[in-house]
Amino acid sequence: MKDTPGPRAAGLGPYREFYERKAASYQDLSSAVGRREKVVLGLFPPKNGLRILDYGCGSGRFLRILRDQGHDVVGMDISETAVETVRGSGIDAVTGEAETRRGFDKLSGPFDVITALDVLEHTFDPACVIRNLFQILSKDGCFIASVPNVGCLPARATILGGRFPATPTGLFDSGHIRWFTVSNLGHYVGQAGGAQLLACAGTPLPSISKCGLWRAEKFQDQILTWLARHWPSLWGYQIVFKLTRAGDER
């Protein structure tokens, strides 16, 4: 299967420059486990000391979480600014991107787990990214990713109202190139070839704080978490999924 010409035809210069400018929007120097991270970690193999690559690591928030849990971690990002921030945390990181495999020669794989949290929607060819990352995944390793769910209730309501905004972050981030729903996820996985979808979950929608509803925030979180777990196509703010090599059920 041939890769689409995406960044090869357009050139990586403007592509990289765009994300250098947006680096500040994604800056997060904490190591707090949020809603997304809880769901992602729930799909991890029950092992200690895993060798993990976080692709599209940004400023390294998830890398710090994984390091604090005792895993051996390395990050990769297209933004040199983000990579320098990660290195400032004492974590190894390299500049590169998976569609052209740039920077792969600097990675000391294979990896037990490769994560890509809210990254695939920023790529021209998500299937190519998955396929190339699988090449540096260990034989029994897994790929875990999250993508914004444009099929969730708030996004549907926004589009139904005739609006398609461009925001700095979130569901309608101006850097999004591809759009994901639960129903079209299988299309991209199928295009990647050799990968199988082992698990799919949703992160809960943000709780509502208007009209005094912040007083019931804990109750809202419980309800929204339940809805995202059982009905991710409508109630999942992000889709979190786990891929393994075809035939591997672990």
MILUM-195897 format. One record per residue: residue in one letter; x, y, z of N, C-alpha, C in turn. Coordinates in pm, whole numbers, padded with zeros to 5 digits, always signed. Each point is the difference from the previous one (the first is absolute). Layout:
BEGIN
aXYZXYZXYZ;...
This chain:
BEGIN
m+00084-00120+00000-00084+00120+00000+00088+00125+00000;k-00022+00092-00091+00081+00120-00010-00045+00104+00101;d+00097+00072+00056-00032+00110+00089-00051+00118-00081;t-00088+00077+00058-00046+00120-00068+00111+00104+00002;p+00002+00091-00099+00112+00091-00013+00006+00110+00102;g-00109+00025+00075-00011+00101+00104+00120+00089+00021;p+00077-00024+00111+00110+00091+00030+00115-00009-00098;r+00011-00110-00074+00108-00012-00097-00020+00101-00112;a-00126+00013-00046-00029+00091-00110+00002+00145+00046;a-00054+00024+00121-00012+00138+00048+00132+00051+00057;g+00088-00091+00045+00122+00042+00066-00023+00014+00149;l+00097-00042+00079-00019+00002+00145+00022+00137+00062;g+00061+00091-00074+00030+00131+00056-00121+00071+00059;p-00103+00032-00080-00118+00067+00053-00073-00082+00106;y+00001-00132-00016-00064-00092+00095+00064+00014+00138;r+00133+00000+00005+00072+00014+00126-00018+00140+00057;e+00007+00100-00085-00012+00138+00046-00135+00023+00067;f-00105-00062-00057-00134+00016+00057-00002-00050+00144;y+00058-00117+00025-00004-00058+00134+00101+00064+00094;e+00103+00062-00053+00087+00079+00085-00078+00119+00055;r-00082+00061-00084-00080+00114+00044-00106-00042+00101;k-00050-00122-00015-00105-00048+00090+00054-00066+00126;a+00131-00012+00011+00060-00070+00114-00049+00056+00133;a-00015+00132+00007-00045+00062+00126-00142-00041+00036;s-00084-00025-00101-00139-00041+00026-00006-00136+00068;y+00098-00086-00029+00000-00135+00054+00089-00014+00123;q+00059+00112+00045+00093-00005+00112-00072-00041+00128;d+00050-00103+00065-00055-00048+00127+00114-00062+00078;l+00045+00069+00103+00117-00045+00075-00036-00084+00122;s-00127-00036+00013-00042-00081+00115+00026-00148-00027;s-00026-00080+00101+00005-00146-00016-00127-00060+00061;a-00110+00077-00010-00127-00043+00058-00069-00101-00090;v-00062-00101+00059-00076-00099-00074-00142+00052-00018;g-00035+00037-00122-00133+00052-00029-00094-00107-00052;r-00114+00041-00052-00101-00094-00049+00055-00086-00114;r+00066+00065-00093+00055-00073-00114+00103-00102+00046;e+00091+00045+00087+00109-00087+00045-00053-00121+00077;k-00106+00017+00077-00058-00112+00074-00049-00109-00096;v-00067+00042-00106-00052-00097-00097+00115-00067-00074;v+00101+00079-00040+00114-00055-00072+00075-00101+00086;l+00027+00035+00124+00074-00089+00090-00078-00128+00029;g-00131+00008-00008-00083-00118+00021+00018-00104-00110;l+00057+00038-00114+00023-00092-00111+00143-00053-00003;f+00083+00047+00093+00141-00041+00002+00016-00146+00045;p+00103-00068-00050+00031-00134+00050+00033+00007+00149;p-00042-00099+00078+00027+00001+00145+00143-00042+00032;k+00096+00079-00047+00141-00032+00021+00073+00125+00048;n+00108-00023+00073+00085+00110+00045+00119+00015-00094;g+00057+00120-00003+00122+00023-00076-00015-00016-00150;l-00113+00040-00054-00022-00010-00144+00087+00102-00075;r+00043-00037-00119+00072+00091-00089-00104+00068-00086;i-00016+00134+00015-00112+00072-00060+00048+00119-00082;l-00058+00014-00119+00019+00118-00083-00132+00077-00001;d+00006+00127+00038-00117+00087-00012+00020+00088-00122;y-00071-00034-00108+00015+00073-00126-00091+00122+00002;g+00055+00116-00038-00075+00124+00012-00010+00040+00146;c+00114-00007+00069+00001+00012+00147-00025+00140+00051;g+00006+00101-00087-00020+00137+00046+00103+00036+00106;s-00045+00066+00105+00092+00044+00106+00029-00110+00102;g-00054-00120-00022+00041-00116+00079-00084-00036+00120;r-00123+00049+00007-00084-00030+00116-00017-00151+00020;f-00038-00072-00105-00025-00143+00016+00131-00075+00025;l+00108+00046-00058+00130-00061+00027+00037+00009+00147;r-00029+00113+00062+00030+00015+00143-00086-00093+00085;i-00125-00017-00040-00089-00093+00071+00056-00142-00008;l+00040-00040-00120+00052-00135-00020+00133-00020+00072;r+00085+00099-00004+00129-00009+00070-00023-00017+00150;d-00094+00076+00056-00028-00010+00143-00055-00136+00039;q-00055-00072-00098-00051-00135+00025+00108-00106-00021;g+00120+00043-00033+00112-00092-00010+00028-00056-00138;h-00060+00058-00103+00023-00048-00136+00121+00069-00064;d+00057-00064-00101+00113+00053-00076-00058+00072-00122;v+00012+00132-00003-00076+00077-00099+00089+00086-00088;v-00050+00025-00122+00064+00092-00093-00112+00069-00079;g+00021+00124-00036-00101+00074-00075+00047+00038-00138;m-00095+00023-00089+00029+00052-00134-00105+00104-00035;d+00044+00113-00057-00093+00104-00041+00058+00075-00118;i-00087+00055-00082+00044+00076-00117+00055+00137+00041;s-00039+00047+00119+00042+00132+00047+00130-00009+00080;e+00101+00071-00046+00127+00004+00073-00018+00069+00134;t-00090+00098+00006-00027+00069+00126-00056-00097+00103;a-00095-00085-00042-00058-00099+00090+00106-00100+00046;v+00084-00045-00092+00103-00099+00035+00097+00058+00102;e+00038+00126-00016+00090+00063+00097-00066+00009+00137;t-00130+00024+00005-00072+00005+00127+00002-00136+00069;v-00020-00105-00078+00004-00136+00055+00138-00031+00055;r+00102+00032-00075+00137-00025+00046+00031+00077+00127;g-00063+00116+00015+00018+00078+00122-00057-00069+00122;s-00090-00097-00022-00057-00079+00110+00087-00123+00030;g+00112-00014-00072+00088-00113+00022-00044-00126-00072;i-00083+00016-00104-00051-00114-00076+00055+00007-00143;d+00040-00114-00052+00053-00007-00136-00111+00028-00101;a+00028+00082-00099-00098+00031-00106+00075+00036-00127;v-00061-00029-00114+00061+00030-00129-00100+00073-00088;t+00052+00079-00092-00084+00069-00097-00021-00092-00121;g-00124-00011-00044-00029-00084-00116-00148-00014-00023;e-00036-00073-00103-00140-00028-00028-00011-00131-00079;a-00112-00067+00019-00013-00139-00046-00040-00014-00147;e-00057+00101-00060-00046-00016-00138+00117-00018-00097;t+00113+00062+00031+00119-00017-00084+00109-00077+00074;r-00029-00043+00123+00095-00072+00086+00121+00085+00036;r-00012+00130-00013+00110+00088+00036+00026-00008+00150;g+00124-00022+00036+00038-00011+00141-00006-00141+00056;f-00052-00096-00078-00010-00138+00050+00138-00060+00028;d+00101+00046-00073+00134-00054+00020+00057+00038+00136;k-00063+00096+00068+00045+00043+00133-00072-00074+00113;l-00095-00086-00036-00076-00074+00100+00062-00137+00025;s+00011-00036+00125+00056-00131+00035-00113-00096+00036;g-00074-00043-00103-00108-00096+00020+00053-00141+00003;p-00087-00100-00001-00146+00015-00009-00063+00040+00134;f-00130+00037-00006-00071+00047+00117-00114-00096+00035;d-00023-00014+00131-00110-00084+00047-00134+00067-00025;v-00002+00132+00016-00121+00080-00021+00038+00127-00074;i-00079+00035-00100+00012+00130-00066-00132+00073+00019;t+00005+00121+00051-00121+00080+00019+00001+00119-00095;a-00119+00044-00036-00016+00119-00084-00129+00068+00047;l+00014+00092+00095-00117+00060+00063-00037+00131-00069;d-00116-00001-00065-00049+00116-00075+00104+00046-00102;v+00047-00094-00081+00103+00026-00099-00046-00033-00141;l-00066-00114-00018-00034-00048-00134-00086+00098-00079;e-00081+00077+00070-00085+00097-00069+00081+00115-00060;h+00126+00011+00040+00088+00105-00053+00085-00050-00116;t-00023-00121-00047+00084-00058-00105-00076-00012-00132;f+00073+00004-00111-00062-00014-00131-00050-00142-00022;d+00078-00097+00046-00031-00141-00026+00011-00081+00129;p-00105-00004+00081+00004-00073+00127+00038-00147-00018;a-00047-00064-00107+00032-00142-00022+00150-00018-00021;c+00063+00092-00072+00144-00005-00023+00075+00015+00133;v-00047+00090+00084+00062+00020+00132-00006-00129+00081;i-00118-00062+00006-00016-00125+00074+00091-00107-00057;r+00001-00013-00131+00080-00103-00067+00149+00018+00030;n+00050+00123-00007+00142+00024+00026+00036-00019+00146;l-00088+00040+00090+00028-00019+00143-00003-00148+00037;f-00083-00078-00066-00004-00144+00025+00134-00066-00033;q+00076+00061-00090+00130-00057-00038+00102+00008+00112;i-00021+00089+00098+00092+00009+00114-00066-00047+00129;l-00112-00071-00015-00070-00060+00113+00049-00143+00019;s+00015-00044+00124+00044-00137+00025-00105-00098-00051;k+00039-00124-00016-00086-00101-00060-00133-00013+00072;d+00002+00007+00133-00124-00013+00078-00041+00134+00062;g+00046+00111-00061-00030+00132+00053-00138+00050-00042;c-00036+00117+00049-00130+00059-00033+00013+00149-00027;f-00092+00051-00079-00007+00142-00037-00129+00054+00060;i+00012+00105+00081-00117+00059+00067-00009+00147-00039;a-00114+00041-00049-00016+00138-00048-00132+00059+00046;s-00005+00131+00003-00126+00071+00021-00017+00101-00112;v-00124+00019-00042-00033+00100-00102-00129+00070+00042;p-00014+00130-00029-00125+00068+00030-00115-00062-00077;n-00115-00008+00064-00117-00062-00061-00093+00106-00054;v+00007+00023-00132-00085+00102-00060-00145-00047-00007;g-00024-00126+00038-00137-00051+00006-00065+00016+00136;c+00072+00059+00097-00058+00015+00134-00110+00107-00001;l-00080-00003+00104-00120+00085+00006+00029+00149-00018;p+00100+00059+00069+00025+00144-00020+00043+00033-00144;a+00082-00088-00060+00045+00026-00137-00117-00010-00097;r-00086-00099+00020-00118-00013-00087-00089+00123+00011;a-00020+00049+00122-00084+00118+00021+00060+00123-00068;t+00133+00014+00009+00068+00113-00062-00016-00002-00151;i+00021-00117-00060-00011-00013-00146-00145+00015-00044;l-00092-00056+00080-00143+00012-00033-00043+00146-00001;g+00066+00080+00083-00031+00143+00005+00065+00078-00114;g+00065-00072-00091+00060+00065-00117+00136+00061+00026;r+00065-00040+00109+00131+00056+00034+00107-00109-00007;f+00119+00038-00043+00117-00088+00003+00118+00089+00038;p+00015+00029+00129+00101+00098+00044+00143-00052-00013;a+00095+00091+00010+00142-00033+00005+00055+00058+00129;t+00026-00087+00097+00043+00044+00132+00146-00041+00024;p+00067+00059+00101+00140-00034+00025+00020-00146+00042;t-00096-00056+00074+00007-00139+00046-00141-00057+00002;g-00013-00126+00037-00132-00060+00017-00051-00071-00123;l-00131-00025-00002-00062-00076-00108+00021+00063-00137;f+00001+00133-00005+00012+00071-00127+00134+00073-00010;d+00103-00063+00051+00137+00053-00008+00034+00033-00145;s+00057+00118-00021+00032+00045-00136+00109-00086-00066;g+00068-00083+00079+00104-00085-00055-00050-00135-00047;h-00129-00027+00015-00053-00131-00039-00007-00011-00153;i+00051-00112-00050-00002-00029-00143-00100-00110-00032;r-00011-00097+00090-00095-00111-00014-00099+00004+00117;w-00117-00056-00024-00107+00002+00100-00046-00143+00027;f-00019-00031+00128-00029-00137+00040-00135-00014+00070;t-00065-00112-00029-00116-00046+00075+00024-00147+00031;v-00082-00057+00088+00013-00142+00030-00021-00083-00127;s-00094+00044-00085-00034-00079-00118+00110+00001-00107;n+00078+00108-00013+00102+00002-00105+00138-00044+00049;l+00012-00031+00128+00129-00041+00055+00049-00128-00067;g-00091-00095-00022+00037-00125-00064+00057+00019-00139;h-00043+00105-00069+00051+00028-00134+00150+00026+00003;y+00044+00085+00095+00141+00033+00010+00082-00120+00047;v-00055-00076+00094+00071-00119+00048+00017-00101-00114;g-00105-00017-00080+00007-00091-00113+00103+00043-00102;q+00010+00131-00025+00099+00052-00095+00143-00022+00048;a+00018-00003+00132+00135-00017+00054+00056-00137-00034;g-00086-00102-00006+00042-00134-00035+00078-00068+00111;g-00039-00122+00035+00072-00077+00101-00033+00036+00142;a-00089+00096+00020-00039+00041+00135-00144-00041+00026;q-00030-00029+00125-00137-00031+00037-00042+00083+00120;l-00127+00039+00001-00055+00081+00108-00038-00092+00116;l+00070+00014+00112-00022-00088+00114-00096+00060+00102;a-00001+00132+00013-00088+00065+00098-00029+00143-00044;c-00118+00049+00036-00040+00137-00033-00082+00055+00116;a+00033+00120+00044-00069+00062+00113-00016+00148-00028;g-00072+00067+00089-00019+00143-00013+00036+00073+00127;t+00052+00122-00012+00022+00082+00118-00127+00083+00024;p-00032+00030+00126-00124+00073+00027+00003+00144-00047;l-00116+00051-00035-00014+00141-00034+00030+00087+00121;p+00047+00122-00021+00021+00090+00114-00131+00027+00072;s+00006+00010+00132-00121+00029+00077-00044+00144-00023;i-00128+00027+00025-00058+00132-00022+00005+00080+00128;s+00055+00122-00008+00014+00083+00120-00098+00117+00004;k-00078+00018-00107-00093+00112-00004-00123-00026+00086;c-00070+00108+00034-00128-00007+00073+00012-00077+00131;g+00116+00010+00063+00017-00065+00130+00025-00149-00006;l+00014-00055-00121+00019-00144-00012+00137-00046+00049;w+00092+00095+00025+00130-00037+00054-00014-00066+00136;r-00112+00025+00070-00022-00061+00131-00018-00151-00011;a-00043-00045-00117-00021-00144-00022+00106-00057-00093;e+00119+00061+00001+00103-00040-00095+00041-00147+00019;k+00014-00045+00123+00039-00139+00024-00105-00097-00053;f-00127+00035+00021-00109-00085-00050-00001+00002-00153;q+00020+00119-00058+00008+00011-00146+00111-00090-00056;d+00116+00005+00064+00114-00080-00047-00033-00148+00001;q-00068-00046+00102-00036-00141+00009-00094-00039-00114;i-00099+00084-00025-00097-00029-00106+00068+00007-00137;l+00080+00105-00023+00064+00018-00129+00104-00110-00026;t+00068-00045+00103+00096-00110-00015-00073-00129-00038;w-00115-00025+00064-00079-00120-00033-00049+00006-00144;l-00049+00116-00042-00050+00015-00136+00111-00017-00103;a+00119+00056+00029+00113-00012-00093+00046-00145-00011;r-00009-00074+00109+00043-00139-00001-00096-00086-00082;h-00130+00026+00012-00100-00085-00064-00049+00052-00135;w+00022+00128-00029-00047+00058-00125+00103+00101-00051;p+00121-00046-00030+00107+00094-00039-00026+00076-00129;s-00079-00058-00090-00024+00068-00128-00068+00135+00019;l-00084+00013+00103-00075+00124+00023+00053+00076+00121;w+00044-00074+00103+00037+00063+00126+00150+00001+00027;g+00079-00055-00090+00145+00004+00018+00058+00128-00057;y+00065+00078+00083+00064+00123-00047+00119-00033-00089;q+00073-00104+00041+00109-00056-00080-00023-00150-00014;i+00047-00055-00111-00001-00144-00020+00139-00050+00035;v+00007-00097+00091+00126-00061+00038-00003-00144-00049;f+00103-00040-00076-00003-00135-00055+00137-00066+00009;k-00003-00132+00001+00121-00081+00014+00012-00093-00120;l+00116+00000-00064+00027-00085-00115+00112-00099+00033;t-00011-00119-00050+00108-00099+00007+00019-00056-00140;r+00103-00080-00016+00019-00066-00128-00112-00100-00023;a-00042-00017-00124-00108-00092-00033+00032-00139+00054;g-00095-00056+00072+00018-00135+00056+00046+00001+00145;d+00044+00116+00050+00043+00011+00139-00115+00053+00084;e-00051-00081+00093-00118+00038+00078+00036+00058+00136;r+00128+00024+00026+00038+00052+00132-00032+00146+00013;
